[in-house]
Amino acid sequence: MEFSVPSALALRGITKAFPGVLANSDVTLSVGEGEVRALLGENGAGKSTLVKILYGLYQPDSGSIEVDGRTVSIRSPRDAMTLGIGMIHQHFTLVPVHTVWENIVLGLAPADGRPLSRDAAAAEIDALGKKYGLEVDPFARIDQLSVGMQQKVEILKALYRRARILVLDEPTAVLTPGEAENLFSFLREFRFSGNTVLFITHKLAEVFAVADSVTVLRGGRNAGDFRVRDASESDLVTCMVGRELVLTKGKPAGSTGNVVLDVRALSILGDRGNRVVDTLSLSVREGEILGIAGVSGNGQEELADVLCGLRIPESGEILLDGHPVRPGIPEAAFDAGTGYIPADRHRDGLVLDMTVEENLILKNLSAYSRFGFLRMKKIRENAERLIKQFGIKTPSPAAKVKGLSGGNQQKIVAAREIEAGSRLLVAVQPTRGLDLGAADHVHRTLLDERDRGKAVFLVSTELSEVLKLSDRIAVIFRGRILGEFKRSEATVEKIGMLLAGGMGDAA
């Protein structure tokens, strides 16, 4: 479905293949002047490849790009910038030890016609910041700024180069709710001034919050185009996954039981010797999900590592069912009944060159061996049971894990760790990189384990996930718990204030 909006930007029949992967196949979309178009799709749908082609980082195998109705050749980011296209990457490209103004003018030369003197550059940066609500001190060092302020610098960097078409790749991935709303306010103002925005997202709420139109990619192909005002959430979900998908709704726990996990005055040093968790205390009960909400980098992953014996704390104590757990010993955590779904399944959760059935027994080899020999029949029976129970799609239990999709790899980790975690399940970013269907399966699994009486310690930077699944929510900021909410009391506004380090009405 095409819309009669004069195109500031159009991509026609874009195809791009990598060895063994067709990333984009005959993709066409257009964005008009004064329009915000979302590029929506699951992980692996081809969104990032498409915008990297638009910005000159990749070259298409076929197809064309038009700017203001004219076919153009974009061979490099400089070509894109010359055409008025600015790119805001998901992972920022700033130099931490340089100031704001130095980062913004970096790469420009006098021939570009831009003022390069410090005072002239700072004055223009100030003017742009005031115009679009992106105020930032031009003389502040990047490493002294919050993530949200750093994103403002990235946007100002594009605006300073006269960008009138902004491309943003998952722009809210590292922002608090308040910072995300500030970004959306800027995008609305930028659009109102007659400019053009194309932004990548996999979050439906963002589409409805800021976009005028949306293109859905599935498997590298156009799956649909919608005017947002005419689309429903179910329309977009169906288009993204290719079938109707009824998503699991979180439900409150029934009665909770005894305290399973008791963390007392825990302090943890990071890899650089800095304190990343500071005298933190918390508890999780039987039949309860405690969600840890926080922007990435506030100590939550180091905390999970300590709970699972992968890191030694500086001080403090961990008790499981009232008994101290020896720190820094994974076997001690496992023997006490702790299962661990790590944030990086490839690095910490799987051996990719091993088979499905081998990965499913990694934490409990002694139960599947006798006199030093593996009991292959028992290993196969265990794999077949878990494959069926968790809906793992694999050619056979003997298939290598590296050949499976991310969702099925995550199901293998979840199956093994749920079996191992008889009392406590620690789940860190459990749906990172998963499509909607696979993520929903993980959500159902966590709720089911809670309902069976397990204690679940959930860490996620996706606030919607924390709100959906948790019975209690603790907000972490710079290694401290700033507040805690019951499920019924938690709101995005209350939690968002604490995520940024503010003090709200926390319990």
C-alpha positions as CSV (number, residue, x, y, z in Angstrom):
1,M,0.0,0.0,0.0
2,E,1.6,3.3,-1.1
3,F,0.7,6.8,0.3
4,S,0.5,10.0,-1.7
5,V,3.2,11.9,0.2
6,P,5.9,13.7,-1.7
7,S,9.0,11.6,-1.2
8,A,12.1,13.1,0.5
9,L,13.6,9.7,0.5
10,A,12.8,6.5,-1.4
11,L,14.4,3.0,-1.6
12,R,13.5,1.0,-4.7
13,G,13.9,-2.8,-4.9
14,I,16.9,-3.0,-2.5
15,T,18.5,-6.4,-2.4
16,K,21.6,-7.3,-0.3
17,A,23.0,-10.8,0.3
18,F,25.9,-11.9,2.5
19,P,27.4,-15.4,2.3
20,G,24.5,-17.8,3.2
21,V,22.1,-15.0,4.1
22,L,19.7,-12.9,2.1
23,A,19.5,-9.8,4.3
24,N,17.2,-7.7,2.0
25,S,15.1,-8.9,-0.9
26,D,13.5,-6.3,-3.2
27,V,12.7,-3.9,-0.4
28,T,10.9,-0.7,-1.3
29,L,9.8,2.2,0.9
30,S,9.5,5.9,0.8
31,V,9.3,8.7,3.4
32,G,7.8,12.1,2.8
33,E,8.8,15.5,3.9
34,G,7.4,16.2,7.3
35,E,6.9,12.5,8.0
36,V,8.1,10.1,10.6
37,R,8.2,6.5,9.3
38,A,9.0,3.6,11.5
39,L,10.9,0.6,10.2
40,L,9.4,-2.3,12.2
41,G,10.5,-5.9,12.4
42,E,11.8,-8.6,14.5
43,N,15.5,-9.2,15.1
44,G,17.1,-10.5,11.9
45,A,14.4,-9.0,9.7
46,G,16.9,-6.9,7.7
47,K,16.3,-3.5,9.2
48,S,19.8,-2.5,10.2
49,T,21.2,-3.8,6.8
50,L,18.8,-1.6,5.0
51,V,19.7,1.6,6.8
52,K,23.4,0.9,6.5
53,I,22.9,0.8,2.8
54,L,21.1,4.1,3.0
55,Y,24.0,5.6,4.9
56,G,26.7,4.2,2.5
57,L,28.1,1.6,5.0
58,Y,27.0,-1.2,2.7
59,Q,26.4,-1.3,-1.1
60,P,23.3,-2.9,-2.4
61,D,23.5,-5.8,-4.9
62,S,20.6,-4.3,-6.8
63,G,18.0,-1.5,-6.4
64,S,18.3,2.3,-6.1
65,I,18.0,5.2,-3.7
66,E,16.2,8.5,-4.4
67,V,16.5,11.8,-2.6
68,D,14.0,14.4,-3.5
69,G,12.9,12.3,-6.5
70,R,16.5,12.1,-7.9
71,T,18.4,8.8,-8.1
72,V,21.6,9.1,-6.1
73,S,24.7,7.0,-5.5
74,I,25.7,6.7,-1.8
75,R,29.1,5.1,-1.6
76,S,30.1,6.4,1.8
77,P,28.7,8.2,4.9
78,R,30.2,11.4,3.5
79,D,28.0,11.0,0.4
80,A,25.0,10.5,2.7
81,M,25.8,13.6,4.7
82,T,26.3,15.7,1.6
83,L,22.7,14.7,0.6
84,G,21.4,15.8,4.0
85,I,21.1,12.4,5.5
86,G,22.2,12.0,9.2
87,M,22.5,8.6,11.0
88,I,22.1,8.1,14.7
89,H,23.6,4.7,15.5
90,Q,22.4,2.4,18.2
91,H,25.9,2.3,19.6
92,F,27.2,5.9,19.7
93,T,30.3,6.9,17.8
94,L,31.6,9.6,20.1
95,V,35.1,10.1,21.5
96,P,34.7,9.9,25.3
97,V,37.7,12.1,26.2
98,H,36.8,14.9,23.9
99,T,34.3,17.7,24.5
100,V,30.8,18.0,23.0
101,W,31.9,20.6,20.5
102,E,35.0,18.7,19.5
103,N,33.0,15.6,18.8
104,I,30.4,17.6,16.8
105,V,33.0,19.2,14.5
106,L,35.2,16.1,14.3
107,G,35.8,15.2,10.6
108,L,34.8,18.6,9.2
109,A,37.3,20.8,7.4
110,P,37.1,24.5,6.5
111,A,36.2,23.5,3.0
112,D,33.0,22.2,4.3
113,G,31.9,25.7,5.1
114,R,31.4,25.0,8.8
115,P,32.8,27.2,11.5
116,L,35.6,25.3,13.2
117,S,36.7,27.9,15.8
118,R,35.6,26.8,19.3
119,D,33.5,29.9,20.1
120,A,31.7,29.9,16.7
121,A,31.0,26.2,16.9
122,A,29.8,26.4,20.5
123,A,27.4,29.2,19.6
124,E,25.9,27.3,16.7
125,I,25.5,24.2,18.9
126,D,23.8,26.3,21.5
127,A,21.4,27.7,19.0
128,L,20.5,24.3,17.6
129,G,20.1,22.9,21.1
130,K,17.6,25.6,22.0
131,K,15.7,25.3,18.8
132,Y,15.1,21.6,19.2
133,G,15.2,21.1,23.0
134,L,18.6,19.4,22.8
135,E,20.5,21.7,25.2
136,V,23.9,20.4,26.2
137,D,27.0,22.2,27.4
138,P,29.4,22.4,24.4
139,F,32.4,22.3,26.7
140,A,31.5,19.2,28.7
141,R,33.4,16.0,28.1
142,I,31.5,13.1,26.7
143,D,32.5,10.7,29.4
144,Q,30.9,13.1,31.9
145,L,27.5,12.9,30.2
146,S,24.6,10.5,30.8
147,V,23.6,8.2,27.9
148,G,20.6,10.4,27.2
149,M,22.8,13.5,26.9
150,Q,25.3,11.6,24.7
151,Q,22.4,10.8,22.3
152,K,21.6,14.5,22.1
153,V,25.2,15.1,21.0
154,E,24.9,12.5,18.3
155,I,21.7,14.2,17.0
156,L,23.3,17.7,17.2
157,K,26.3,16.3,15.3
158,A,23.9,15.4,12.4
159,L,22.0,18.7,12.6
160,Y,25.3,20.7,12.6
161,R,26.0,19.0,9.3
162,R,22.6,20.3,8.0
163,A,20.8,16.9,8.1
164,R,17.2,17.1,7.0
165,I,16.7,13.4,6.8
166,L,17.4,11.6,10.1
167,V,17.8,7.8,10.3
168,L,17.8,6.4,13.9
169,D,18.7,2.7,14.7
170,E,16.8,1.5,17.8
171,P,17.1,5.0,19.4
172,T,15.6,4.2,22.8
173,A,17.6,1.0,23.5
174,V,19.7,2.6,26.2
175,L,17.3,5.4,27.3
176,T,15.2,5.8,30.4
177,P,11.4,6.4,29.8
178,G,11.9,10.2,30.4
179,E,14.8,10.3,28.0
180,A,12.8,8.4,25.4
181,E,9.9,10.9,25.7
182,N,12.4,13.8,25.2
183,L,13.6,12.1,22.1
184,F,10.1,11.7,20.8
185,S,9.4,15.4,21.5
186,F,12.4,16.3,19.4
187,L,11.3,14.0,16.5
188,R,7.9,15.6,16.5
189,E,9.4,19.1,16.4
190,F,11.9,18.1,13.7
191,R,9.1,16.7,11.6
192,F,7.0,19.8,12.2
193,S,9.8,21.8,10.6
194,G,9.4,19.9,7.4
195,N,12.1,17.4,7.9
196,T,12.1,13.6,7.5
197,V,12.6,10.8,10.0
198,L,13.2,7.0,9.4
199,F,13.6,5.1,12.6
200,I,14.2,1.4,13.3
201,T,12.4,-0.2,16.2
202,H,11.0,-3.6,17.3
203,K,8.8,-1.9,20.0
204,L,5.2,-1.5,19.0
205,A,4.6,1.2,21.6
206,E,7.2,3.5,19.9
207,V,5.4,3.2,16.6
208,F,2.2,4.4,18.0
209,A,3.9,7.1,20.1
210,V,5.7,9.0,17.3
211,A,5.3,7.6,13.8
212,D,3.0,8.7,11.0
213,S,3.5,5.5,9.0
214,V,5.2,2.2,9.4
215,T,6.9,-0.3,7.1
216,V,7.1,-3.8,8.4
217,L,10.0,-6.1,7.3
218,R,9.8,-9.9,7.7
219,G,12.6,-12.2,6.6
220,G,14.3,-9.3,4.7
221,R,11.2,-8.5,2.6
222,N,8.4,-6.0,2.7
223,A,5.6,-7.5,4.8
224,G,3.3,-4.4,4.9
225,D,2.9,-0.6,4.9
226,F,0.5,1.1,7.2
227,R,-0.7,4.5,8.3
228,V,-0.3,4.3,12.0
229,R,-3.7,5.9,12.6
230,D,-5.3,3.0,10.7
231,A,-3.3,0.2,12.2
232,S,-3.8,-1.8,15.4
233,E,-1.2,-3.6,17.5
234,S,-2.6,-7.0,16.4
235,D,-2.2,-5.9,12.7
236,L,1.4,-5.1,13.2
237,V,2.2,-8.2,15.3
238,T,0.5,-10.4,12.6
239,C,2.5,-8.7,9.9
240,M,5.8,-9.0,11.8
241,V,5.5,-12.7,12.6
242,G,3.4,-13.9,9.6
243,R,0.6,-15.3,11.8
244,E,-1.8,-14.3,14.5
245,L,0.0,-14.3,17.9
246,V,-1.8,-13.9,21.2
247,L,0.8,-12.6,23.6
248,T,1.0,-13.8,27.1
249,K,-0.4,-11.4,29.7
250,G,1.4,-11.1,33.0
251,K,-0.7,-12.1,36.0
252,P,0.0,-11.5,39.7
253,A,1.3,-14.3,41.8
254,G,-0.9,-16.2,44.2
255,S,0.4,-16.5,47.7
256,T,4.2,-16.3,48.2
257,G,6.1,-18.6,50.5
258,N,9.3,-18.4,52.4
259,V,12.3,-16.3,51.5
260,V,14.5,-18.3,49.1
261,L,17.1,-15.7,48.2
262,D,18.4,-13.3,50.8
263,V,21.1,-10.8,49.8
264,R,22.7,-8.8,52.6
265,A,24.8,-5.7,52.2
266,L,26.5,-6.9,49.0
267,S,29.2,-4.8,47.4
268,I,30.9,-5.8,44.1
269,L,33.9,-4.5,42.2
270,G,33.7,-4.2,38.5
271,D,36.4,-5.3,36.0
272,R,38.2,-2.0,36.3
273,G,38.3,-2.1,40.1
274,N,35.4,0.4,40.6
275,R,32.5,-0.4,42.9
276,V,29.5,-1.3,40.7
277,V,27.3,-2.6,43.5
278,D,27.2,-0.8,46.8
279,T,25.9,-2.4,50.1
280,L,22.9,-3.8,48.3
281,S,20.2,-5.9,50.1
282,L,17.2,-7.6,48.7
283,S,15.1,-10.8,48.9
284,V,13.0,-13.1,46.7
285,R,10.3,-15.5,48.0
286,E,8.9,-18.7,46.8
287,G,6.4,-18.2,44.0
288,E,7.6,-14.6,43.3
289,I,9.3,-12.8,40.4
290,L,11.5,-9.9,41.6
291,G,12.2,-7.7,38.6
292,I,15.4,-5.5,38.6
293,A,14.8,-2.5,36.5
294,G,17.7,-0.3,35.4
295,V,19.5,1.2,32.5
296,S,22.3,-1.1,31.3
297,G,25.6,-0.6,33.2
298,N,24.2,0.0,36.7
299,G,25.6,-3.1,38.3
300,Q,22.7,-5.5,37.6
301,E,24.6,-8.0,35.5
302,E,27.5,-8.1,38.0
303,L,25.0,-8.8,40.7
304,A,23.5,-11.7,38.8
305,D,27.1,-13.1,38.2
306,V,27.7,-13.0,42.0
307,L,24.4,-14.8,42.7
308,C,25.5,-17.6,40.3
309,G,29.0,-17.9,41.6
310,L,30.7,-16.4,38.6
311,R,32.2,-13.4,40.4
312,I,33.5,-12.9,44.0
313,P,31.9,-10.0,45.9
314,E,33.9,-7.4,47.8
315,S,31.8,-7.9,50.8
316,G,28.3,-9.0,51.9
317,E,26.5,-12.3,52.2
318,I,24.2,-14.4,50.1
319,L,21.8,-16.9,51.7
320,L,19.7,-19.5,49.9
321,D,16.9,-21.0,52.0
322,G,18.6,-19.5,55.0
323,H,22.0,-21.1,54.3
324,P,25.1,-19.1,53.3
325,V,26.3,-19.8,49.7
326,R,30.1,-19.9,49.2
327,P,30.9,-17.0,46.9
328,G,32.8,-17.3,43.6
329,I,32.0,-21.0,43.2
330,P,29.5,-21.8,40.4
331,E,29.1,-25.4,41.7
332,A,28.1,-24.1,45.1
333,A,25.3,-22.0,43.6
334,F,24.2,-24.9,41.4
335,D,24.2,-27.4,44.3
336,A,22.1,-24.9,46.3
337,G,19.5,-25.0,43.5
338,T,20.3,-22.0,41.4
339,G,19.7,-21.9,37.6
340,Y,21.1,-19.1,35.5
341,I,19.9,-17.8,32.1
342,P,22.8,-15.4,31.2
343,A,22.5,-12.2,29.1
344,D,24.9,-13.5,26.5
345,R,23.8,-17.1,25.6
346,H,26.7,-17.6,23.1
347,R,29.4,-16.6,25.5
348,D,28.0,-17.9,28.8
349,G,25.2,-20.3,28.1
350,L,26.1,-22.6,25.2
351,V,28.9,-24.5,23.6
352,L,27.9,-23.8,20.0
353,D,29.9,-26.7,18.4
354,M,28.3,-29.2,20.7
355,T,24.9,-30.8,20.1
356,V,21.5,-30.0,21.5
357,E,21.6,-33.0,23.8
358,E,25.1,-32.3,25.0
359,N,24.3,-28.7,25.9
360,L,21.2,-29.8,27.8
361,I,23.4,-31.8,30.3
362,L,26.3,-29.4,30.7
363,K,25.6,-28.5,34.3
364,N,24.8,-32.0,35.5
365,L,27.2,-34.4,33.8
366,S,27.5,-36.7,36.9
367,A,23.8,-37.6,36.5
368,Y,24.4,-38.8,32.9
369,S,27.7,-40.8,33.4
370,R,28.8,-44.0,35.0
371,F,32.4,-45.1,35.7
372,G,33.6,-42.2,33.5
373,F,31.4,-43.1,30.5
374,L,28.5,-41.1,29.3
375,R,25.1,-42.9,29.3
376,M,24.0,-41.9,25.8
377,K,20.5,-43.5,26.0
378,K,19.7,-41.5,29.1
379,I,21.2,-38.3,27.5
380,R,19.0,-38.8,24.4
381,E,15.8,-39.5,26.6
382,N,16.5,-36.3,28.5
383,A,16.9,-34.3,25.3
384,E,13.8,-35.7,23.7
385,R,11.8,-34.8,26.9
386,L,13.0,-31.3,27.1
387,I,12.7,-30.7,23.3
388,K,9.1,-31.6,23.6
389,Q,8.4,-29.8,26.8
390,F,10.0,-26.5,25.7
391,G,9.1,-26.6,22.0
392,I,12.7,-26.6,20.8
393,K,12.8,-26.8,17.0
394,T,15.7,-28.9,15.9
395,P,16.3,-31.5,13.2
396,S,17.4,-33.9,16.0
397,P,18.9,-34.0,19.5
398,A,22.2,-34.6,17.8
399,A,22.1,-31.4,15.7
400,K,24.7,-28.8,16.6
401,V,23.4,-25.8,18.5
402,K,25.1,-23.3,16.2
403,G,22.7,-24.2,13.4
404,L,19.6,-23.3,15.4
405,S,17.8,-19.9,15.5
406,G,18.4,-17.6,18.4
407,G,15.0,-18.4,19.9
408,N,15.7,-22.1,19.9
409,Q,19.1,-21.6,21.4
410,Q,17.6,-19.6,24.2
411,K,15.0,-22.3,24.8
412,I,17.9,-24.8,25.2
413,V,19.5,-22.6,27.9
414,A,16.1,-22.0,29.6
415,A,15.3,-25.8,29.6
416,R,18.7,-26.7,31.1
417,E,18.7,-24.0,33.7
418,I,15.1,-24.5,34.8
419,E,15.9,-28.1,35.4
420,A,19.0,-27.0,37.4
421,G,17.3,-24.2,39.3
422,S,15.2,-26.2,41.7
423,R,14.8,-23.2,44.1
424,L,16.0,-20.0,42.3
425,L,16.1,-19.0,38.7
426,V,18.2,-16.0,37.7
427,A,17.2,-14.7,34.3
428,V,19.3,-11.8,32.8
429,Q,17.9,-10.2,29.6
430,P,16.1,-13.5,28.9
431,T,14.5,-12.3,25.6
432,R,17.4,-10.2,24.2
433,G,17.6,-10.8,20.4
434,L,14.5,-13.0,20.3
435,D,11.5,-12.6,18.0
436,L,8.0,-12.0,19.4
437,G,7.0,-15.7,19.4
438,A,10.2,-16.9,21.1
439,A,10.1,-14.0,23.7
440,D,6.5,-14.8,24.5
441,H,7.5,-18.5,25.1
442,V,10.2,-17.3,27.6
443,H,7.7,-15.1,29.3
444,R,5.2,-18.0,29.7
445,T,8.0,-20.2,31.0
446,L,9.1,-17.7,33.7
447,L,5.5,-17.3,34.9
448,D,5.0,-21.0,34.9
449,E,8.1,-21.6,37.0
450,R,7.0,-18.9,39.5
451,D,3.6,-20.6,39.7
452,R,5.3,-23.9,40.6
453,G,6.8,-22.2,43.6
454,K,10.3,-21.1,42.3
455,A,11.8,-17.8,43.2
456,V,12.7,-15.9,40.0
457,F,15.3,-13.1,39.9
458,L,14.7,-11.2,36.7
459,V,17.1,-8.6,35.2
460,S,15.9,-6.7,32.1
461,T,16.6,-3.3,30.6
462,E,13.2,-3.6,28.9
463,L,10.9,-1.8,31.3
464,S,7.8,-3.2,29.6
465,E,9.1,-6.7,30.3
466,V,9.8,-6.0,33.9
467,L,6.3,-4.5,34.4
468,K,4.6,-7.4,32.6
469,L,6.3,-10.2,34.6
470,S,7.3,-9.0,38.0
471,D,5.4,-9.2,41.3
472,R,7.8,-6.8,42.9
473,I,10.1,-4.3,41.1
474,A,13.4,-3.0,42.5
475,V,15.0,-0.1,40.6
476,I,18.8,-0.1,40.5
477,F,20.9,3.0,39.9
478,R,24.7,3.0,40.2
479,G,24.7,-0.2,42.2
480,R,22.1,0.8,44.7
481,I,18.4,0.0,45.0
482,L,16.7,3.4,44.9
483,G,13.2,2.1,45.3
484,E,10.9,-0.9,45.3
485,F,7.3,-1.2,44.2
486,K,4.6,-3.8,44.4
487,R,3.2,-4.8,41.0
488,S,0.0,-2.9,41.6
489,E,1.8,0.3,42.5
490,A,4.4,0.4,39.7
491,T,4.0,2.9,36.9
492,V,6.3,3.9,34.1
493,E,6.5,7.4,35.5
494,K,7.5,6.3,39.0
495,I,10.1,3.9,37.8
496,G,11.3,6.2,35.1
497,M,12.2,8.9,37.6
498,L,14.3,6.4,39.6
499,L,16.0,5.0,36.5
500,A,17.5,8.4,36.0
501,G,18.7,8.6,39.6
502,G,15.8,10.7,40.9
503,M,13.9,9.9,44.1
504,G,10.3,9.2,43.6
505,D,7.6,7.8,45.9
506,A,9.2,4.4,46.2
507,A,8.2,2.0,48.9
